[in-house]
Amino acid sequence: MRKTLLWALVLALSGAAGAAGAAEKKKSPSAPAKPAEAKPAPAAEPKTPSLKCVGIYSETDGGYISYRTGSGAWTVVKVGDTIPADAEVKVNVDRDWVEFTPSDNPVAVYELNGENGEVTKKVADIVKGTPKAVKFPKASGETPDPAFKDKLVVVQYLGRQVYTDANGDDRDIKYGDVLEVKGKVAIIAINNTLTLMNAGGKVTTVIGPLKFDVEKVLKNEQLYKFLNTGR
């Protein structure tokens, strides 16, 4: 009987010790929580560049391109003008267009075309489009760029210009176009201008109205007395 009581006491004490241990585990502080990982800061919005006007096409005297900042007055855009990054641009004739290069990438070209009714677009929205990529001669000292041998590249234009290639196919001239030696150019209206670069990086400006062979410019021939700038 005494042995039975002794074993009962041992078992009771053992159970009490186990319960105390379990309670102690519950009371013990839990492991510190893992700090939340810091989230990366959101990427900054790309800065909107200003735009340089490198070409304007117009079929009519009434057509023009203009821009303004805020609620200011509209200013007529001229070839070579810089349009501020916070401006908006307007084309008011459906057959007209204007071409721009961004200040941070002169070999990318954005085009804004007229439609039925006025077209107004912010510079920030213009540069969200996909630009056309162009290339220009890279002369090394006095050595012309061999990739542009017997070629001229359009670096500016004003008004309607038409290029006819050696196969007789016509196209309107745009910024960055490469004109081959056997091609022909027609500058349609008076005082319209076309600025061309040769393989050596030198430029010449031709003033219309005028039709000429590309070869004559490459040979530095006088095209039209008094209406052709010096080279």
C-alpha positions in Angstrom: 0.0 0.0 0.0 2.8 2.3 1.0 4.6 1.5 -2.4 1.4 2.3 -4.3 1.1 5.7 -2.5 4.8 6.4 -3.1 4.4 5.8 -6.9 1.3 7.9 -7.0 3.2 10.7 -5.4 6.1 10.4 -7.8 3.7 10.4 -10.8 1.9 13.5 -9.4 5.1 15.4 -8.9 6.3 14.4 -12.5 3.0 15.7 -14.0 3.2 18.9 -12.0 6.8 19.5 -13.2 5.7 18.9 -16.9 2.8 21.4 -16.5 5.1 23.9 -14.9 7.5 23.5 -17.8 4.7 24.0 -20.4 3.6 27.1 -18.5 7.1 28.4 -18.4 7.4 28.0 -22.2 4.2 29.9 -22.7 5.5 32.7 -20.5 8.9 32.9 -22.2 9.1 35.8 -24.7 8.7 34.9 -28.3 11.5 35.5 -30.9 11.6 39.1 -32.1 9.5 39.7 -35.2 11.5 40.1 -38.4 11.5 43.7 -39.5 9.6 44.4 -42.7 11.8 45.0 -45.7 11.9 48.5 -46.9 10.1 49.0 -50.2 12.2 50.7 -52.9 11.2 54.3 -53.6 9.1 54.7 -56.8 11.1 55.6 -59.9 11.1 59.2 -60.7 9.2 60.4 -63.7 11.5 61.0 -66.7 12.2 64.7 -67.2 10.4 66.1 -70.3 13.0 67.5 -72.8 12.5 70.7 -74.8 12.0 70.2 -78.5 13.8 71.8 -81.5 11.8 72.3 -84.7 13.8 70.8 -87.6 11.2 70.8 -90.3 7.8 72.2 -91.2 5.7 71.1 -94.1 2.8 73.3 -95.4 0.9 73.1 -98.6 -1.1 76.3 -98.0 -0.4 79.9 -97.1 -2.9 79.6 -94.3 -1.1 76.7 -92.7 1.2 77.3 -89.7 2.4 75.6 -86.5 2.3 77.5 -83.2 3.0 76.9 -79.5 2.3 78.4 -76.1 3.1 77.8 -72.4 0.3 78.0 -69.9 -2.5 80.3 -71.0 -0.1 82.6 -72.8 -0.5 83.8 -76.4 0.2 81.4 -79.3 3.6 81.9 -81.0 4.2 80.8 -84.6 6.9 78.2 -84.7 9.9 78.8 -87.1 12.4 76.1 -88.2 15.2 76.1 -85.6 13.0 77.3 -82.7 13.2 75.6 -79.3 9.8 74.6 -77.8 9.9 74.6 -74.0 9.2 71.3 -72.2 6.1 72.7 -70.5 4.5 74.0 -73.8 1.8 72.7 -76.0 1.9 72.7 -79.8 -0.9 73.3 -82.3 -1.3 72.4 -86.0 -4.3 74.0 -87.6 -4.3 72.6 -91.1 -4.9 68.9 -91.9 -2.2 68.6 -94.6 0.6 70.2 -92.5 3.1 68.6 -90.2 6.0 69.6 -88.0 9.1 67.6 -86.9 11.0 67.9 -83.7 14.1 66.5 -82.1 14.4 66.4 -78.3 17.1 68.3 -76.6 18.6 65.1 -75.1 18.7 63.1 -78.4 19.2 64.9 -81.7 19.0 61.6 -83.7 15.4 60.9 -82.6 12.6 62.6 -84.5 9.0 63.2 -83.4 6.3 64.2 -85.9 3.0 66.0 -85.2 0.5 65.9 -88.0 -2.6 68.1 -88.7 -6.0 66.4 -89.0 -9.5 67.7 -89.6 -9.7 70.6 -87.3 -7.0 71.8 -85.0 -4.6 69.4 -83.3 -3.1 70.5 -80.0 -0.7 68.4 -78.0 1.6 68.9 -75.0 5.3 68.4 -75.4 5.2 65.8 -72.6 2.7 63.8 -74.7 4.6 64.2 -78.0 7.7 62.6 -76.5 5.6 59.6 -75.2 5.3 58.5 -78.8 7.8 56.3 -80.7 10.4 58.5 -82.5 12.0 57.9 -85.8 15.8 57.2 -85.6 18.1 59.0 -88.1 21.8 59.0 -88.8 24.2 61.7 -89.9 27.8 61.6 -91.3 30.6 61.4 -88.8 33.6 62.8 -90.5 37.1 62.1 -89.0 39.1 65.3 -89.4 39.3 65.9 -93.2 38.2 62.3 -94.0 34.5 62.1 -95.0 32.3 59.4 -93.6 32.5 56.5 -96.2 28.9 55.4 -95.3 27.6 58.6 -96.8 29.7 58.8 -99.9 27.8 60.4 -102.8 24.9 61.2 -100.5 23.3 64.2 -98.8 21.4 64.1 -95.6 18.5 66.5 -94.8 19.2 68.5 -91.6 16.4 71.1 -91.9 13.6 72.1 -94.2 10.8 74.6 -94.5 7.9 74.1 -96.8 7.0 71.5 -99.4 10.0 69.6 -100.8 9.9 66.6 -103.1 12.7 64.0 -103.7 12.7 61.8 -106.8 15.0 58.8 -106.6 16.9 57.2 -109.5 13.9 54.9 -110.2 11.5 57.9 -110.6 9.7 57.4 -107.3 8.7 60.6 -105.5 8.4 61.2 -101.7 8.1 64.3 -99.5 11.3 65.2 -97.9 11.7 64.9 -94.1 14.4 65.4 -91.5 17.2 62.8 -91.7 16.3 61.7 -95.3 19.3 60.4 -97.3 19.4 61.8 -100.9 21.4 59.7 -103.4 23.7 61.2 -106.0 21.3 60.3 -108.9 18.2 61.8 -107.3 16.5 65.1 -108.0 14.9 67.6 -105.7 12.0 70.1 -106.2 11.6 72.9 -103.7 8.0 74.0 -104.6 7.5 77.5 -103.3 9.4 80.8 -103.0 11.6 81.2 -99.9 11.1 77.6 -98.9 14.5 76.2 -97.8 16.3 72.9 -97.6 19.6 72.4 -95.6 21.8 69.4 -96.6 24.9 67.8 -95.1 27.5 66.0 -97.1 29.8 63.1 -96.0 32.3 65.5 -94.6 29.8 67.1 -92.2 29.5 70.4 -94.2 26.1 71.9 -94.8 24.6 74.0 -97.5 21.1 75.6 -97.7 19.2 75.8 -100.9 16.3 78.3 -101.3 13.3 77.8 -103.6 11.5 77.7 -105.9 14.0 75.4 -107.5 14.5 72.0 -109.1 18.0 70.5 -109.0 20.1 67.3 -109.3 21.6 66.1 -106.0 24.8 65.5 -108.0 25.2 69.3 -108.6 25.2 70.0 -104.9 27.8 67.2 -104.3 30.0 68.9 -107.0 29.5 72.3 -105.3 27.9 73.8 -108.4 26.0 77.0 -108.3 22.4 76.2 -108.6 20.5 79.4 -108.8 22.3 82.8 -108.6 21.2 85.0 -105.6 19.0 82.2 -104.2 21.6 79.8 -103.0 23.6 80.4 -99.8 27.4 80.1 -99.8 29.0 76.7 -98.9 
